[in-house]
Amino acid sequence: MQALVDDLADALHRSVAVDNPRFELLCASAQTGPIDQIRVTAIIDRAPPKPPLPWMLSLGVATSTEPVRLPRNEDYGMLPRVCFPIRREGALLGYLWLFDEPPVTEREMSDAGSTVSALAPLLASDDTEIRQRADELARLLTAATTRQTASAAVREALDSGHLPPRGDLRVHVAEVRRRRRGKPADQDNQDLELELARRRLARPFLARYAEDRLVTVSMNTTAGEIREVESTLTRAVHAAGYEVVGAGTAAADTADDLEECSHRAQFAAELSNPHTGSTRFRQWEDLGSWRLLYGRPLRQDTVRNLSADADRLLRNGSIEHWKTVVAYLDAGRRVDATCEALSIHRATLYYRLNRIRELLGDQALDDGWRATALHVALKLHQHLADRQA
């Protein structure tokens, strides 16, 4: 592929670039002639040009079977371009790009078209290899998160280069859902695995997608490498047409711990809040008292089973009552801190607390064990309400 791109660049005396269907750079020639920041960023980040992408798609680059000329766009600092869709049997495999400055001639268009024809079978073959790689990564992930086969799977992954040679083991779990509609579910599922397998990473990791859940096993030596894994996962999820609705992670001391850590990471994902606008992975190590709920289903019947007081308050009280209890116990029963958290006056707080004691009894907020159960149950109820919002 690189040889074809370089040969075309030499023949045309122009820069040539090839993207995959997600507009991620696959290869590029040495720079000849003008260049813009969009191309520079693509070469450095190997990521799609997000700001101009809707405009580019509106010009039909993803649906056309013929070259498409994109005019200069000052809003994005983009030079004019010619896009050559690369297709085989109608399937879009990628794009070849030329800067259209000076304007590309008919002869140059013909030469580029010949290169596109030569690239198509290479990209189609590459997709088959990527599918095989995705299947291999999923197989190793399944074995690594099964205690009986974990050690052997990690050794195999290390030997085959699917895990880096050094680092601490970590599991990430992302709960995802499709943003696109109209494709068969099994095709969507494999698209996400292919998206991860397609990426050539400095520190590779194992990955499997099933039942709206993406699970990975990685080895990292620094916090920065962990963040890079998380960033890669998030970008791949978005590129494949999904969105993250829950994200969690847990560290494993040994390969034998990976199965348990996958459950811990899943628990942390269920406790993350997708409505904060952040896709940060919640760490098991930082969950604190939420670990009291580990092993229990995070649903409304657990709230009722944890505390009869919580059940009674939710059935007979109001939203402001249970929110007041949460704020009051969060603040360690300190009146001033509770009033500040709720933005209410002391008299209003005392009125609510008296009403709550009428509903639950005088000791509901003062008896240690009873108040603890009430607090945990209502915190879970609050979390479930936030996730449904």
C-alpha positions in Angstrom: 0.0 0.0 0.0 2.8 2.4 1.0 4.6 1.7 -2.3 1.5 2.5 -4.4 1.0 5.7 -2.5 4.7 6.7 -2.9 4.7 5.9 -6.6 1.6 8.0 -7.2 3.1 10.9 -5.2 6.3 10.7 -7.3 4.4 10.6 -10.5 2.1 13.6 -9.7 4.5 15.6 -7.5 1.7 15.9 -5.0 1.1 14.6 -1.5 -1.1 11.5 -1.4 -2.9 10.1 1.7 -5.2 7.1 2.2 -7.8 6.9 4.9 -10.0 4.0 6.1 -13.8 4.4 5.9 -13.7 6.2 9.3 -11.4 8.8 7.9 -8.4 7.6 10.0 -5.1 7.8 8.2 -3.7 4.5 6.9 -0.7 5.8 5.1 0.7 9.0 3.5 3.5 9.9 1.1 6.3 12.3 1.9 5.0 15.9 1.9 5.2 17.6 -1.5 3.5 21.0 -2.1 1.0 22.8 0.1 -0.4 21.2 3.3 -2.9 22.3 5.9 -3.3 21.7 9.6 -6.0 19.1 9.1 -3.5 16.8 7.3 -0.8 17.5 9.8 -3.1 16.5 12.7 -4.2 13.4 10.8 -0.6 12.3 10.4 0.2 12.9 14.0 -2.9 11.6 15.7 -4.1 9.0 13.2 -7.6 10.2 14.1 -10.5 11.5 12.0 -10.8 15.3 11.5 -13.9 15.7 13.7 -14.8 19.4 13.2 -15.0 19.3 9.3 -16.4 15.8 9.1 -20.1 16.7 8.9 -19.3 19.1 6.1 -17.2 16.5 4.2 -20.0 14.0 4.5 -22.5 16.5 3.3 -20.6 16.6 0.0 -21.2 12.9 -0.6 -17.7 11.5 -0.1 -19.0 8.4 1.7 -21.7 7.6 -0.8 -20.1 8.6 -4.1 -18.6 6.1 -6.5 -16.8 8.8 -8.4 -14.1 11.3 -7.3 -15.5 14.2 -5.3 -14.0 17.7 -5.3 -14.0 19.5 -2.0 -13.6 23.3 -2.2 -11.4 25.3 0.1 -13.1 25.8 3.5 -11.7 28.8 5.5 -13.8 27.9 8.5 -11.7 24.8 9.1 -8.5 26.0 7.5 -8.8 23.3 4.8 -7.2 23.5 1.4 -9.2 22.2 -1.6 -9.0 18.5 -2.1 -10.1 15.7 -4.4 -11.4 12.6 -2.7 -11.3 9.2 -4.5 -13.6 6.7 -2.8 -11.9 3.2 -2.8 -14.6 0.5 -3.3 -14.7 -3.2 -4.2 -18.0 -4.8 -5.2 -19.8 -1.7 -3.9 -18.3 -1.8 -0.4 -16.5 1.3 0.8 -12.9 0.4 1.8 -11.4 3.8 2.2 -10.4 7.1 0.5 -7.5 8.4 -1.4 -6.9 12.1 -1.1 -5.0 14.7 -3.2 -4.7 18.4 -2.5 -6.4 20.3 -5.3 -3.9 23.1 -5.4 -2.9 23.6 -8.1 -6.0 22.0 -9.6 -5.7 18.3 -10.4 -5.6 17.6 -14.1 -7.6 15.0 -16.0 -4.4 13.0 -16.6 -3.6 13.1 -12.8 -7.2 12.1 -12.1 -6.7 9.1 -14.3 -3.4 8.1 -12.7 -5.0 8.4 -9.2 -7.9 6.3 -10.4 -5.5 3.5 -11.4 -3.9 3.6 -8.0 -7.4 3.4 -6.4 -8.1 0.3 -8.4 -4.8 -1.3 -7.2 -5.5 -0.3 -3.6 -9.0 -1.9 -3.5 -7.9 -5.6 -3.3 -5.2 -4.8 -0.8 -7.7 -3.1 1.5 -10.2 -5.9 1.1 -7.5 -8.5 1.9 -6.4 -6.4 4.9 -10.0 -6.4 6.2 -10.0 -10.2 6.2 -6.7 -10.3 8.2 -8.2 -7.8 10.7 -11.3 -9.9 11.2 -9.0 -12.9 12.0 -7.1 -10.7 14.4 -10.3 -9.6 16.1 -11.4 -13.2 16.5 -7.9 -14.0 18.0 -8.1 -11.1 20.5 -11.6 -12.1 21.6 -10.6 -15.7 22.1 -7.6 -14.7 24.2 -9.7 -12.3 26.2 -12.3 -15.0 27.0 -9.5 -17.3 28.1 -7.7 -14.6 30.1 -10.9 -13.8 32.1 -11.5 -17.4 33.0 -9.5 -18.4 36.0 -8.6 -22.0 34.8 -7.1 -20.7 31.6 -6.0 -17.2 32.6 -2.2 -17.8 33.1 -1.8 -19.7 29.8 -3.8 -17.1 27.9 -1.7 -14.2 29.2 1.5 -16.1 28.3 0.2 -16.8 24.8 -0.8 -13.1 24.4 2.6 -12.0 25.5 4.4 -14.5 23.1 2.2 -13.5 20.1 2.6 -9.7 20.8 -1.0 -9.1 21.7 0.1 -7.8 25.1 3.3 -5.7 25.8 6.1 -7.4 27.6 5.9 -5.3 30.7 3.3 -3.7 32.9 0.5 -4.4 35.4 -2.6 -6.2 34.3 -5.8 -4.2 34.2 -9.4 -4.9 33.0 -11.6 -2.2 31.4 -15.3 -2.7 30.9 -17.4 -0.3 28.8 -21.2 -0.6 28.5 -22.1 0.7 25.1 -25.2 1.2 22.9 -25.5 1.8 19.2 -26.0 5.3 17.9 -26.7 4.2 14.3 -29.7 2.4 13.1 -30.5 0.1 10.2 -27.6 -2.4 10.4 -28.0 -6.0 11.6 -27.0 -6.4 15.2 -24.3 -9.1 14.5 -22.7 -6.8 12.0 -22.6 -3.9 14.5 -21.1 -6.2 17.1 -18.3 -7.3 14.9 -17.7 -3.7 13.6 -16.6 -2.7 17.1 -14.2 -5.6 17.5 -12.8 -4.9 14.0 -12.4 -1.2 14.9 -10.1 -2.2 17.8 -8.3 -4.9 15.9 -7.7 -2.4 13.1 -5.7 0.0 15.3 -1.9 -0.6 15.5 -1.1 0.4 19.1 2.3 0.9 20.8 0.8 -1.0 23.7 -1.7 -3.5 22.3 -4.5 -5.1 24.4 -7.0 -7.9 24.3 -10.6 -7.1 23.5 -14.0 -8.7 23.1 -17.5 -7.2 22.5 -20.6 -9.1 23.4 -24.1 -8.3 24.8 -23.5 -4.5 24.7 -20.3 -4.8 26.7 -16.8 -4.2 25.6 -14.1 -5.9 27.8 -10.4 -5.4 27.5 -7.3 -6.7 29.2 -4.2 -4.5 29.0 -0.7 -4.2 30.6 0.4 -0.7 31.7 3.4 0.7 33.4 2.2 4.3 34.0 -1.1 6.2 34.7 -0.6 7.8 31.3 -0.6 4.5 29.5 -3.9 3.6 31.3 -5.4 6.9 30.1 -4.2 6.1 26.6 -6.0 2.8 26.6 -9.2 4.5 27.8 -8.9 7.2 25.2 -8.4 4.5 22.5 -11.4 2.6 23.6 -13.6 5.7 23.7 -12.5 6.8 20.2 -13.0 3.3 18.8 -16.5 3.0 20.3 -17.5 6.4 18.7 -15.9 5.5 15.4 -17.9 2.3 15.2 -21.1 4.1 15.8 -21.6 3.5 19.5 -21.7 5.6 22.6 -20.4 4.7 26.1 -23.1 4.5 28.8 -21.0 3.1 31.6 -17.2 2.6 32.1 -15.3 0.9 34.8 -11.8 -0.5 35.4 -10.0 -2.7 38.0 -6.3 -3.7 38.5 -5.2 -7.4 38.7 -2.2 -8.5 40.7 -1.8 -11.7 38.7 -3.4 -13.4 35.7 -5.4 -15.6 38.0 -7.2 -12.4 39.3 -8.4 -11.3 35.9 -11.8 -13.1 36.2 -12.6 -11.5 39.5 -11.3 -8.1 38.2 -13.6 -8.3 35.2 -16.6 -8.5 37.6 -15.2 -5.6 39.6 -14.7 -3.5 36.5 -18.3 -4.3 35.4 -19.5 -3.3 38.9 -17.6 0.0 38.6 -19.1 0.6 35.1 -22.6 0.1 36.5 -21.8 2.8 39.1 -20.5 5.3 36.6 -22.8 8.1 35.5 -23.1 8.7 31.7 -25.0 11.9 32.2 -22.1 13.9 33.5 -20.8 14.4 30.0 -17.6 12.5 30.9 -16.6 9.0 29.6 -14.0 8.6 32.4 -13.6 5.1 33.6 -14.6 4.7 37.2 -11.9 2.7 39.1 -12.8 -0.1 41.5 -9.9 1.1 43.7 -11.7 4.4 44.2 -15.3 3.2 44.9 -15.0 3.4 48.6 -18.2 2.5 50.5 -19.9 1.5 47.2 -18.0 -1.8 47.6 -20.6 -2.7 50.2 -23.0 -3.4 47.3 -20.5 -5.5 45.4 -22.2 -8.8 44.4 -25.7 -7.4 44.7 -27.7 -6.5 41.6 -27.9 -2.7 41.3 -31.6 -2.3 40.9 -34.7 -1.1 42.8 -35.6 -4.3 44.6 -32.1 -4.2 46.2 -33.0 -0.8 47.6 -36.1 -2.3 49.3 -34.2 -5.3 50.5 -31.4 -3.3 52.0 -33.6 -1.1 54.2 -37.2 -1.3 55.2 -37.0 2.4 56.1 -35.9 3.3 52.6 -38.8 1.3 51.2 -41.2 3.0 53.5 -39.9 6.5 52.7 -39.9 6.0 49.0 -43.5 4.7 49.1 -45.0 7.2 51.5 -42.7 10.2 51.3 -41.8 12.7 48.6 -38.7 13.2 46.5 -37.6 16.0 48.7 -37.8 13.7 51.7 -35.4 11.1 50.5 -33.1 13.7 49.0 -33.0 15.4 52.4 -32.0 12.1 54.1 -29.2 11.6 51.6 -27.9 15.1 52.1 -28.2 15.0 55.9 -26.4 11.7 56.2 -23.8 12.6 53.5 -23.0 15.7 55.7 -22.6 13.6 58.8 -25.8 15.0 60.3 -24.3 18.5 60.3 -27.2 21.0 59.9 -25.2 23.9 58.2 -23.6 21.6 55.6 -27.0 20.0 54.8 -28.7 23.3 54.4 -25.9 24.4 52.1 -26.1 21.2 50.0 -29.9 21.6 49.6 -29.9 25.4 49.4 -32.6 25.6 52.1 -33.0 27.4 55.4 -32.5 25.7 58.8 -36.2 25.9 59.6 -37.0 24.1 56.3 -34.6 21.3 57.2 -35.9 20.9 60.7 -39.5 20.7 59.3 -38.5 18.0 56.8 -36.5 16.0 59.4 -39.5 16.0 61.7 -41.8 14.8 58.9 -39.2 12.1 58.0 -39.1 10.9 61.7 -42.9 10.8 61.7 -42.8 8.5 58.7 -39.9 6.3 59.9 -39.8 6.6 63.6 -37.5 8.6 65.9 -34.5 6.3 65.7 -34.3 5.9 61.9 -31.8 8.7 61.5 -30.0 8.2 64.8 -29.5 4.4 65.2 -26.1 3.7 63.6 -26.8 0.4 61.8 -30.3 1.4 60.8 -29.2 4.8 59.5 -26.3 3.1 57.6 -28.7 0.7 55.8 -31.0 3.6 55.0 -28.1 5.7 53.7 -26.7 3.0 51.4 -30.1 2.1 50.1 -31.0 5.7 49.3 -27.6 6.3 47.7 -28.3 3.4 45.4 -31.8 4.7 44.6 -30.3 8.1 43.8 -27.7 6.5 41.5 -30.4 4.5 39.7 -32.5 7.7 39.3 -29.6 9.6 37.9 -28.9 6.8 35.3 -32.5 6.8 34.1 -32.6 10.6 33.8 
